[in-house]
Amino acid sequence: MIGVDDVINVIDSFSTFLELKGYSSETIKQYCYDIKLFLRHTGKKPWEIEKRDIMSFLVHLKKEHNYRNTTLYRKLACLKTFYRFLVDNGYVNENVIDKVDRPKLPKRLPTALTREEVEKLLEAAENDRDKLVVRTLYSTGVRVSELCNLKWDDIDLNSGEVRVRGKGNKERIVLMDAETLNLLKKYREKHSSSEKVFPVSPRTVQRIIKKLAEKAGIRKKCTPHTLRHSLATHLLERGVDIRIIQELLGHSSLSTTQIYTHVSRTLLKQEYSKLFELPK
């Protein structure tokens, strides 16, 4: 008879599988949490799940927790990965998630800050660490998980080249501007004992950016990812080839990067309107 211990072992095996696939520790933690949440809601073991159980779970999240479709989409993607793992390892015969339609996602453009807003964010920083967190996110375009995993050995303080381990453990080289490099050199003199440049969690970085944005009076939603979006948009506005931006951001598909062409166009229209605000 298959018991609770077997379910725990399966989730542990799934966690190991994700780690070998190169998923970040934060993503693994979130995936395992979501699976346990799902199984607690259904009161069933993974191999007893039916389509109606999944639908019931999604409805519960929507009604009781007021989750948006984007969150439901992520939860479903997690379950799909889990059930693909179960099928591949002989725990179940079919992936029941394939029978469930994914929630429709709104086509929203990423939020980008203006250059002036990035400067305000930097001015709001009261210590070297927070200022460098902002500068590094903006100058390199790294994801928050990549920032938190960045080691001193990954940075060439002479050339400004930074080795980043992205999604799927793929490596890429990004660039860092001269001013950020100089600040990092000084910062390292005081923090050389740590292997990581910023030994903090992604959640801490999110709190730092949110606090600085509020202090700077920026009304847009501002997250670490906003700085990544901002770099991509500003590079595109300055005529940098979209394929170079794709490489810097670590996008496997050009279509993911092309969303910034729409952001750039929107900003262009706004500036164009200002240009023609002539006296009547």
C-alpha positions, 0 to 999 in steps of 0.5 A: 500500500502506498502511504504518506512517506511515499508521497514525501519521497516522490516530492523529494525526488522531484526536488532533486530532479529540478536541481539537476535541471538547473532550477534556482533554489527559490523556484524549487522551494516554490514548486514544492510548496505549490505541490504540497498546497495542491495535494492538501487541498485535494486530500489525494495522492498524486496518482489519484488526481483527476481533472476535476481536482485540478479545476477545483483547486484553481477555482479555490485559488481564484475565489478564496485567495483572489489570485490573478490569472498570471498566478494561476498560470504559474501554479498550473505550469508547476503542476504540469512539470511535476506530472511530466516528472511522474509520467517519465518515472512511471508513477502515473500513466498520463499527464492529467494536467494536459487535459486542463486549459491554461488561464488566459493571460492579459497581454501586458507590456513590461513596465520600464523606468525612465533614465530620470527615474533610475537616477532618482532610485539611486539617489534614494539609496542611503548605503553602498549596498543598496546603491550597488544593487540598483546599479548592478541590476540596471547595468547588467540586466540580470534577474534577481535570482542571478544577482543573488547568486553572483560571486566575486569570481564571476566578475572581471573587475578590469574588463567589466565582463560578468559571468552569469548563470541563468535559467537552466544553468546556462551561462552568459556574459553580460557587461557592467559600466565603468562607474559601477565597476569602480564602486564594486572595487571599493565595496569589495575592500570592505566585504571581501570575506563573502564569496557572494557579492550580495549575500541576501535573498531575492525577497530582500532585494525586492524589499530594497527596490520597493522601499527605494521606489517609495522614497523616490516618489516613483508611482510605477510598480517597481521591482528588480525585474523593472530595472531589467526591463528598463535596461532593455528598453533604453538599449533599444531606444539607443539603436542597439540590435535586438539580437544583442539585447536578447543575448544580454538578457539570456532569452532563448527566443527572440520573440521574448525580447521583441516585447521591448519594441512595443514598449519603446514605441509606446515611449516614443509616442509619449515623447512625440506628443510632448514635442507637439505641445505647442502654444495655441 
